């Protein structure tokens, strides 16, 4: 009806609404973009965004859960708020929690992403993304966060400013994470030594060996790692 362009737009919108109704298991109409992100892929999402379809509040988190960096990039480009908390969690924390490495890369490449913002998964305490990555044993997420500028000297939780991410690594006796965090603690944002190497290692040893809940085995691993850092940096 009328000009070809308008009929195509109306037809696409009708199809999107029909797809939303059909794919919703309980018979209620869901937002077309919600359905497209979960079931249809990037091409359909891009079409709906071109049609100026409203962005539901949870949508970026859903895309993170799906694990598609392409979807995350499309939604961020369309204005999805990257630092918004949904049920206490930011998109970055969701990506770390589910080990969505490709998605985490996309989020960290977004200049407006706040990588220090504490957030919570479920009923847990709010913590930094770096703390969550370390606690969950995520070596690659930890490396990505540190490379993006996450500070290893920021307290894991606001409620306990003495506990650092390296405490979690030491308590878990995870030598690669202790080494990674230890090296990061000895450097500033420009990659220059921010303190005398020996005093930095002493501070690291003191922080890691007195980790809350660390077992004797964990402390032994930590000391070996600290000695390794000493060989490297002194």
ZIURBEL-V401146 format. One record per residue. N is the residue number from 1. SS is DSSP state (@ for helix, = for strand, . for the rest). OMEGA is omega in radians with two decimals (999 if undefined). NEAR is the number of other C-alpha atoms within 12 Angstrom. Layout:
# ZIURBEL-V401146
n=N ss=SS omega=OMEGA near=NEAR
n=N ss=SS omega=OMEGA near=NEAR
This chain:
# ZIURBEL-V401146
n=1 ss=. omega=3.13 near=10
n=2 ss=. omega=-3.10 near=9
n=3 ss=. omega=-3.09 near=9
n=4 ss=@ omega=-3.08 near=10
n=5 ss=@ omega=-3.09 near=11
n=6 ss=@ omega=-3.13 near=13
n=7 ss=@ omega=3.11 near=13
n=8 ss=@ omega=-3.13 near=16
n=9 ss=@ omega=3.13 near=21
n=10 ss=@ omega=-3.14 near=18
n=11 ss=@ omega=-3.14 near=17
n=12 ss=@ omega=3.14 near=23
n=13 ss=@ omega=3.12 near=25
n=14 ss=@ omega=3.12 near=17
n=15 ss=@ omega=-3.13 near=19
n=16 ss=@ omega=3.14 near=30
n=17 ss=@ omega=3.12 near=25
n=18 ss=@ omega=3.10 near=21
n=19 ss=@ omega=3.14 near=26
n=20 ss=@ omega=-3.13 near=29
n=21 ss=@ omega=-3.09 near=21
n=22 ss=@ omega=-3.05 near=20
n=23 ss=@ omega=3.12 near=24
n=24 ss=. omega=-3.00 near=20
n=25 ss=. omega=-3.07 near=12
n=26 ss=. omega=3.04 near=10
n=27 ss=. omega=3.11 near=12
n=28 ss=. omega=-3.14 near=16
n=29 ss=. omega=3.06 near=19
n=30 ss=. omega=3.10 near=23
n=31 ss=. omega=-3.12 near=29
n=32 ss=@ omega=-3.12 near=38
n=33 ss=@ omega=3.11 near=43
n=34 ss=@ omega=-3.13 near=37
n=35 ss=@ omega=-3.10 near=34
n=36 ss=@ omega=-3.14 near=38
n=37 ss=@ omega=-3.06 near=40
n=38 ss=@ omega=-2.95 near=29
n=39 ss=@ omega=-2.89 near=23
n=40 ss=@ omega=3.09 near=24
n=41 ss=. omega=-2.96 near=24
n=42 ss=@ omega=-3.05 near=25
n=43 ss=@ omega=-3.14 near=17
n=44 ss=@ omega=3.11 near=28
n=45 ss=@ omega=3.14 near=35
n=46 ss=@ omega=3.10 near=26
n=47 ss=@ omega=-3.12 near=26
n=48 ss=@ omega=3.10 near=35
n=49 ss=@ omega=3.07 near=30
n=50 ss=@ omega=3.11 near=20
n=51 ss=. omega=3.13 near=23
n=52 ss=. omega=3.08 near=17
n=53 ss=. omega=-3.11 near=25
n=54 ss=. omega=3.13 near=20
n=55 ss=. omega=3.04 near=30
n=56 ss=. omega=-3.04 near=25
n=57 ss=. omega=-3.05 near=24
n=58 ss=. omega=-2.84 near=31
n=59 ss=@ omega=-3.12 near=36
n=60 ss=@ omega=3.11 near=44
n=61 ss=@ omega=3.10 near=44
n=62 ss=@ omega=3.13 near=33
n=63 ss=@ omega=3.08 near=43
n=64 ss=@ omega=3.13 near=40
n=65 ss=@ omega=3.09 near=30
n=66 ss=@ omega=3.09 near=31
n=67 ss=. omega=-3.09 near=31
n=68 ss=. omega=3.08 near=30
n=69 ss=@ omega=3.14 near=32
n=70 ss=@ omega=3.10 near=26
n=71 ss=@ omega=3.13 near=38
n=72 ss=@ omega=3.14 near=41
n=73 ss=@ omega=3.12 near=30
n=74 ss=@ omega=-3.08 near=34
n=75 ss=@ omega=3.10 near=42
n=76 ss=@ omega=3.11 near=33
n=77 ss=@ omega=3.14 near=22
n=78 ss=. omega=3.06 near=26
n=79 ss=. omega=3.09 near=23
n=80 ss=. omega=-3.09 near=30
n=81 ss=. omega=-2.98 near=28
n=82 ss=. omega=-3.08 near=40
n=83 ss=. omega=-3.10 near=31
n=84 ss=. omega=3.06 near=27
n=85 ss=. omega=3.03 near=26
n=86 ss== omega=-3.04 near=24
n=87 ss=. omega=3.07 near=19
n=88 ss=. omega=-3.03 near=24
n=89 ss== omega=2.98 near=34
n=90 ss=. omega=3.12 near=40
n=91 ss=@ omega=3.14 near=50
n=92 ss=@ omega=3.14 near=53
n=93 ss=@ omega=3.09 near=49
n=94 ss=@ omega=3.12 near=41
n=95 ss=@ omega=3.12 near=43
n=96 ss=@ omega=-3.08 near=45
n=97 ss=@ omega=-3.10 near=37
n=98 ss=. omega=-3.14 near=27
n=99 ss=. omega=3.07 near=29
n=100 ss=. omega=-2.97 near=30
n=101 ss=@ omega=-3.13 near=31
n=102 ss=@ omega=3.11 near=28
n=103 ss=@ omega=3.12 near=37
n=104 ss=@ omega=3.09 near=43
n=105 ss=@ omega=-3.12 near=34
n=106 ss=@ omega=3.14 near=34
n=107 ss=@ omega=-3.12 near=45
n=108 ss=@ omega=3.10 near=36
n=109 ss=. omega=3.13 near=24
n=110 ss=. omega=-3.01 near=27
n=111 ss=. omega=-3.07 near=16
n=112 ss=. omega=-3.11 near=20
n=113 ss=. omega=3.10 near=28
n=114 ss=. omega=-3.04 near=29
n=115 ss=. omega=3.11 near=41
n=116 ss=. omega=-3.04 near=32
n=117 ss=. omega=3.12 near=32
n=118 ss=. omega=3.14 near=33
n=119 ss== omega=-3.05 near=36
n=120 ss=. omega=3.01 near=29
n=121 ss=. omega=3.14 near=26
n=122 ss=. omega=-3.11 near=15
n=123 ss=. omega=-3.12 near=11
n=124 ss=. omega=3.09 near=17
n=125 ss=. omega=3.09 near=20
n=126 ss=. omega=3.14 near=28
n=127 ss== omega=3.12 near=37
n=128 ss=. omega=3.06 near=43
n=129 ss=@ omega=3.14 near=50
n=130 ss=@ omega=3.12 near=51
n=131 ss=@ omega=3.14 near=45
n=132 ss=@ omega=3.13 near=42
n=133 ss=@ omega=-3.13 near=40
n=134 ss=@ omega=-3.11 near=42
n=135 ss=@ omega=-3.12 near=30
n=136 ss=. omega=3.09 near=25
n=137 ss=. omega=-3.09 near=30
n=138 ss=. omega=-3.09 near=30
n=139 ss=@ omega=-3.14 near=28
n=140 ss=@ omega=3.05 near=24
n=141 ss=@ omega=3.11 near=39
n=142 ss=@ omega=3.13 near=43
n=143 ss=@ omega=-3.14 near=32
n=144 ss=@ omega=-3.14 near=34
n=145 ss=@ omega=3.12 near=39
n=146 ss=@ omega=3.13 near=37
n=147 ss=@ omega=3.14 near=26
n=148 ss=. omega=3.07 near=28
n=149 ss=. omega=3.08 near=28
n=150 ss=. omega=-3.04 near=34
n=151 ss=. omega=3.13 near=34
n=152 ss=. omega=3.13 near=43
n=153 ss=. omega=3.06 near=34
n=154 ss=. omega=-3.14 near=30
n=155 ss== omega=-3.12 near=29
n=156 ss== omega=-3.13 near=35
n=157 ss== omega=3.13 near=28
n=158 ss=. omega=-3.09 near=20
n=159 ss=. omega=-3.12 near=14
n=160 ss== omega=-3.02 near=16
n=161 ss== omega=-3.13 near=15
n=162 ss== omega=-3.10 near=21
n=163 ss== omega=3.13 near=29
n=164 ss== omega=3.09 near=38
n=165 ss=@ omega=-3.11 near=47
n=166 ss=@ omega=3.06 near=53
n=167 ss=@ omega=3.12 near=44
n=168 ss=@ omega=-3.14 near=41
n=169 ss=@ omega=3.14 near=46
n=170 ss=@ omega=3.14 near=45
n=171 ss=@ omega=3.12 near=34
n=172 ss=. omega=-3.11 near=32
n=173 ss=. omega=-3.12 near=32
n=174 ss=. omega=-3.06 near=34
n=175 ss=@ omega=-3.14 near=33
n=176 ss=@ omega=-3.14 near=28
n=177 ss=@ omega=3.10 near=40
n=178 ss=@ omega=-3.14 near=46
n=179 ss=@ omega=-3.12 near=39
n=180 ss=@ omega=-3.12 near=36
n=181 ss=@ omega=3.12 near=45
n=182 ss=@ omega=3.09 near=42
n=183 ss=@ omega=3.14 near=36
n=184 ss=@ omega=3.14 near=37
n=185 ss=@ omega=-3.13 near=41
n=186 ss=. omega=-3.08 near=35
n=187 ss== omega=3.04 near=27
n=188 ss=. omega=-3.04 near=21
n=189 ss=. omega=-3.12 near=18
n=190 ss=. omega=3.14 near=12
n=191 ss=. omega=3.11 near=15
n=192 ss=. omega=3.10 near=14
n=193 ss== omega=-3.09 near=20
n=194 ss=. omega=3.11 near=18
n=195 ss=. omega=3.03 near=20
n=196 ss=. omega=-3.01 near=18
n=197 ss=@ omega=-3.10 near=24
n=198 ss=@ omega=3.14 near=21
n=199 ss=@ omega=3.09 near=18
n=200 ss=@ omega=3.13 near=27
n=201 ss=@ omega=3.10 near=36
n=202 ss=@ omega=3.12 near=24
n=203 ss=@ omega=3.11 near=22
n=204 ss=@ omega=-3.13 near=38
n=205 ss=@ omega=-3.12 near=35
n=206 ss=@ omega=-3.13 near=23
n=207 ss=@ omega=-3.02 near=34
n=208 ss=@ omega=-3.07 near=45
n=209 ss=@ omega=3.13 near=35
n=210 ss=. omega=-3.13 near=27
n=211 ss=. omega=3.12 near=30
n=212 ss=. omega=3.07 near=24
n=213 ss=. omega=-3.12 near=19
n=214 ss=. omega=3.09 near=24
n=215 ss=. omega=3.10 near=22
n=216 ss=@ omega=3.12 near=19
n=217 ss=@ omega=3.13 near=18
n=218 ss=@ omega=3.14 near=28
n=219 ss=@ omega=3.13 near=32
n=220 ss=@ omega=3.10 near=25
n=221 ss=@ omega=-3.11 near=28
n=222 ss=@ omega=3.14 near=41
n=223 ss=@ omega=3.11 near=31
n=224 ss=@ omega=3.12 near=24
n=225 ss=@ omega=3.13 near=33
n=226 ss=@ omega=3.09 near=40
n=227 ss=@ omega=3.08 near=23
n=228 ss=@ omega=3.09 near=22
n=229 ss=@ omega=-3.13 near=30
n=230 ss=@ omega=3.12 near=25
n=231 ss=@ omega=-3.06 near=14
n=232 ss=@ omega=-2.87 near=16
n=233 ss=@ omega=-3.09 near=24
n=234 ss=. omega=999 near=18
